[in-house]
Amino acid sequence: MERLGQLRKMLLEEPGDLFLRYAIALELKRHGDMEQAIMDLEGILTEEPKHIPSYYQLAVMLADLGRTADAMKACHAGAMQCLVTGDRKARAELLELQASLSDEGE
């Protein structure tokens, strides 16, 4: 929890820093607080829909909680944003994750 505290302290100094917010969400996931991590990632994406890494992590967390349909929606939304940003690699990863989630649902 020490790292989480350090990240939160840094965020107080730089409240608009998306990377710090993203790092906090990942740290929350690491500590098992998936619901808060999901809310944090959704907040990032509401404010900055082009933050592509958040889509992937959000989809993984949702899938881990058995929310496959929501995870697939996150993959789709992220893949669409990748078209806007031109991030082919991330788009391929999101589509691959989406396909694997679809396969699991069958």
Secondary structure, DSSP 8 states (H G I E B T S, - for coil): -HHHHHHHHHHHHSTT-HHHHHHHHHHHHHTT-HHHHHHHHHHHHHH-TT-HHHHHHHHHHHHHTT-HHHHHHHHHHHHHHHHHHT-HHHHHHHHHHHHHHHHHH-
